[in-house]
Amino acid sequence: MSAIQLLDPNLVQFNTQDKLYHDGIELEKGVVITPLFLEKNEDLIADCIQTFTAYPDVFLDLITPSNSTFSLFPFQRIFLRACMRYTSIYITAARATSKTFLSILAKYLQCTFLPNHVSSIVAPNKSQAAKITKQKIQEIWRIWPLLK
């Protein structure tokens, strides 16, 4: 059975240039994930998730689009690793060090890789927290479309 036969036509579609799209997002390498694929590669996927939990910056490097010029600074890599490895961390940083962006990104990755993870965002009021979070998530999706 080929990968084409396993596709759900409601979720994945091809365009005229034979590029694969899922919900409007181009899959760069044309990989289609099916239940059969997941069952065959369960051990490999578990190892990858364990690695990406400890090294979230490596995961982000792997899913960064090839035409992107975005790269994380060393202090950002350390911050993301600390967020994934410890239950509590403290940071003192100057202005323009992307504290909010990194915090939201870390929360996003925690929700992706850590089962039953519960998290919260604190702001003066809930509408401000929602507005800030929405802006940062849209920025994250712009940089790493695969996370969408």
Sequence and secondary structure as in RCSB ss.txt:
>XXXX:A:sequence
MSAIQLLDPNLVQFNTQDKLYHDGIELEKGVVITPLFLEKNEDLIADCIQTFTAYPDVFLDLITPSNSTFSLFPF
QRIFLRACMRYTSIYITAARATSKTFLSILAKYLQCTFLPNHVSSIVAPNKSQAAKITKQKIQEIWRIWPLLK
>XXXX:A:secstr
  HHHH  TTTEEE TT  EEETTEEETT     HHHHHHTHHHHHHHHHHHHH HHHHHHHHS TT      HH
HHHHHHHHHH S       TTS HHHHHHHHHHHHHHHSTT       SSHHHHHHHHHHHHHHHHHH GGG 
